Amino acid sequence: MSIIRKNNIHIRGNQDAAQTLVLGHGFGIDQQSFSQVIPAFEKDYRIVLYDNVGGGQADLAAFSPMRYATTNGYVTDLMDILQELQLPRVTFVGHSVSGMIGMLSAIKNPDYFEQVVLMGSSPRYLDDPAANYTGGFDDAALESLFEAMETNYQAWAIGFSALAMRNQERPELAEAFAMTLKEIRPDIAVSVARAIFHLDHRQELAKVSKPVLIIQTANDIAVPPVVSEYMEQHIPGSKRIKVQTQGHFPHISAPAEVIGALQSFL
């Protein structure tokens, strides 16, 4: 299977640029989520966009519950993409779970990466009282989330979209997110959600050897501020920037804020 087709890869921007941005999207959305950010970097960067298997326009036949039971399957996919395109050392911008995918890839294959941006990312969503770690969810909350997805996925998508976007002034943003969620096959959505919400990459944070930018928003349903602070404390030399917007999707709800944060880092 062609990796181009498998991950619906598109290359934008300046094809002769010395620097490359690779943009990885989060759960429930696709590469189009970066559409308002891309124009600010098209002149000076080669920009690589792709869809994670199971979402967007990625090849549905490529999805395997076993391969993607953890983030490892997506890490392998990312490295396949970089190797196939023979990209130079890239700056990887990962939203939500793709931030962890990029971070793990940079740990395993540092020669392919220049720096990593974690936007709305978390090393663990589940609280760990024994370690005094707050991830934002306890076991009961996660089981309730999975049950809601399995019982009535369409209704869950509508409700979750509003909570995740947190933009009452622009309800169309939540509506658009709900539409992309609904386009995912429910069984795949539940499988991927379980893999994401049960991940735990806290031990890997200290292994990062590349410059890291952590972008934190306010009132993020999936990633409370304490998680971003935890990552800053445990990723050597990392930098954290708070953007002035609410919700889990700052590149959609406040693209100018994200552009400014990226430009200050790059």
C-alpha positions in Angstrom: 0.0 0.0 0.0 1.3 3.4 -0.9 2.2 5.5 2.2 0.9 8.6 0.3 -2.5 7.0 -0.1 -2.5 5.3 3.3 -2.0 8.6 5.2 -3.5 11.0 2.6 -0.2 12.9 2.5 -0.1 16.4 1.0 2.9 18.8 0.7 2.3 22.5 0.7 4.4 25.6 1.0 7.9 26.3 -0.4 9.2 23.1 -1.9 12.7 24.5 -2.0 12.7 25.6 1.6 15.5 24.5 3.9 13.2 23.8 6.7 10.2 21.4 6.9 7.1 21.6 9.2 5.2 18.3 9.7 1.8 18.8 11.1 0.0 16.0 13.0 -3.7 16.3 14.0 -5.5 15.1 17.0 -8.4 12.7 17.6 -11.6 13.4 15.8 -10.2 15.8 13.3 -7.8 15.7 10.3 -5.2 17.7 8.5 -7.7 20.4 7.5 -7.7 21.5 11.1 -4.4 23.4 10.4 -5.9 25.3 7.4 -5.8 28.7 9.2 -2.3 28.2 10.5 -0.6 27.1 7.2 -0.7 30.4 5.3 1.6 32.1 7.8 4.4 29.5 7.0 3.9 28.7 3.4 6.5 31.1 2.1 9.4 30.0 4.3 8.7 26.3 4.9 7.9 23.0 3.2 4.8 21.8 5.0 3.8 18.2 5.2 0.2 17.2 6.1 -1.2 13.8 6.7 -4.1 12.0 8.3 -3.7 9.4 11.0 -5.1 6.0 10.1 -8.7 5.7 11.4 -9.5 9.4 10.7 -9.8 11.9 7.9 -9.2 10.6 4.4 -6.6 8.0 5.5 -7.1 4.6 4.0 -9.8 2.9 6.2 -8.5 -0.5 5.1 -5.2 0.2 6.9 -6.8 0.4 10.3 -6.0 -2.5 12.6 -7.2 -2.6 16.2 -4.0 -4.5 17.2 -1.6 -2.2 15.4 -3.2 0.9 16.8 -4.0 -0.4 20.3 -1.2 1.9 21.5 0.5 5.0 20.1 3.3 2.7 18.8 1.4 2.0 15.6 1.2 5.7 14.9 4.8 6.3 15.7 5.7 3.7 13.1 3.5 5.4 10.6 5.1 8.8 11.2 8.6 7.3 10.7 7.4 5.6 7.5 6.2 9.0 6.2 9.5 10.8 7.0 11.6 8.0 5.5 9.4 7.7 2.4 9.6 11.4 1.7 13.3 11.5 2.6 12.7 14.6 4.7 15.5 16.5 6.4 15.4 17.3 10.1 11.9 18.4 10.6 10.0 20.5 13.1 7.0 18.4 14.1 3.9 20.2 15.3 1.6 17.7 17.0 -1.9 18.5 18.3 -3.3 16.4 21.2 -2.2 12.7 20.8 0.0 13.6 17.8 2.2 15.6 20.1 3.1 12.4 22.0 3.5 10.6 18.7 6.0 13.2 17.5 7.8 13.2 20.9 8.2 9.4 20.9 9.3 9.4 17.3 12.0 12.1 18.1 13.2 10.0 21.0 13.5 6.8 18.9 14.8 8.5 15.8 16.4 11.9 16.8 18.2 12.4 13.5 14.9 13.1 11.7 13.9 15.9 14.1 15.0 19.4 14.7 12.4 20.3 17.3 8.9 19.3 18.6 5.8 21.3 19.4 3.2 19.8 21.8 -0.1 21.5 21.5 -2.9 20.4 23.8 -0.9 17.2 24.4 -0.7 15.0 27.5 1.6 12.2 28.6 -1.2 10.6 30.6 -4.9 11.5 30.8 -5.7 9.3 33.8 -5.1 10.5 37.3 -2.4 8.6 39.3 -3.0 9.4 43.0 -0.2 7.2 44.1 2.3 9.4 42.2 0.5 12.6 43.0 -0.2 13.1 39.3 -3.3 14.8 38.0 -4.2 13.9 34.4 -7.8 15.2 34.4 -9.8 12.0 34.4 -10.4 9.2 36.9 -11.4 5.6 36.0 -15.1 6.3 36.5 -15.0 9.4 34.2 -13.2 7.4 31.4 -15.5 4.5 31.7 -18.5 6.8 31.5 -17.0 8.4 28.4 -16.4 5.1 26.6 -19.9 3.9 27.6 -21.5 7.0 26.1 -19.5 6.5 22.9 -20.6 2.9 22.6 -24.3 3.6 23.6 -25.0 6.4 21.2 -22.0 7.6 19.3 -23.8 10.3 17.3 -25.2 11.9 20.5 -21.9 11.7 22.2 -20.1 13.4 19.3 -22.5 16.4 19.5 -22.1 16.8 23.3 -18.3 16.2 23.4 -17.7 18.6 20.6 -19.2 21.5 22.5 -17.3 20.7 25.6 -14.0 20.3 23.7 -14.3 23.4 21.6 -15.6 25.7 24.4 -16.5 28.6 22.1 -20.1 29.8 22.7 -19.6 32.8 20.5 -18.8 30.6 17.5 -21.1 27.5 17.8 -20.2 26.6 14.2 -16.8 25.4 15.4 -18.3 22.8 17.6 -20.7 21.8 14.9 -17.8 21.3 12.4 -15.9 19.2 15.0 -19.0 17.1 15.6 -19.3 16.5 11.8 -15.7 15.2 11.6 -16.3 13.0 14.6 -19.4 11.5 13.1 -17.5 10.6 9.9 -15.3 8.2 11.9 -16.7 4.7 12.1 -17.9 4.3 15.7 -16.0 1.1 16.5 -12.8 2.7 15.3 -13.4 5.9 17.3 -13.9 3.9 20.5 -10.8 1.8 19.8 -8.7 4.8 19.2 -10.1 6.7 22.1 -9.3 3.8 24.5 -5.7 3.8 23.2 -5.3 7.5 23.7 -6.9 7.9 27.1 -5.1 4.9 28.5 -1.6 5.9 27.3 1.1 6.7 29.8 4.3 8.3 28.5 5.5 10.1 31.6 8.7 8.1 31.8 9.6 9.1 28.3 9.5 12.9 29.0 13.0 13.0 30.4 14.4 11.2 27.3 13.6 14.1 24.9 16.8 15.6 23.5 15.3 18.1 21.1 13.9 21.6 21.9 10.3 21.3 22.8 7.5 24.0 22.8 4.4 23.3 24.9 1.3 25.2 23.9 -1.3 25.4 26.7 -4.8 26.8 26.4 -7.4 27.6 29.1 -10.2 25.3 30.1 -9.1 22.4 28.0 -11.4 19.5 28.8 -8.7 17.0 27.9 -5.6 18.6 29.3 -5.8 20.8 32.4 -3.0 23.4 33.0 -1.3 21.2 35.6 -0.5 18.7 32.9 1.3 21.3 30.8 3.2 22.4 33.9 4.2 18.8 34.6 5.6 18.4 31.1 7.6 21.6 31.3 9.1 20.3 34.6 10.0 16.9 33.2 11.1 17.7 29.6 14.6 19.0 29.7 14.9 22.6 28.4 11.3 22.8 27.3 9.4 26.1 26.9 5.7 26.6 27.7 3.5 29.2 26.2 -0.1 30.0 27.3 -2.3 31.1 24.4 -5.3 33.3 25.2 -8.1 31.0 24.1 -10.2 28.3 25.7 -10.8 24.7 24.6 -8.8 21.8 23.1 -8.4 23.3 19.6 -6.5 26.6 19.7 -5.3 26.2 16.1 -9.0 26.3 15.1 -10.4 28.8 17.6 -7.5 31.1 17.9 -5.1 30.5 15.0 -3.4 33.9 15.3 -2.4 33.0 18.9 -0.9 29.7 17.7 0.9 31.3 14.8 2.5 33.8 17.2 3.6 31.0 19.6 5.1 29.0 16.7 6.9 32.0 15.2 8.4 32.9 18.6 9.7 29.3 18.9 10.9 28.8 15.3 
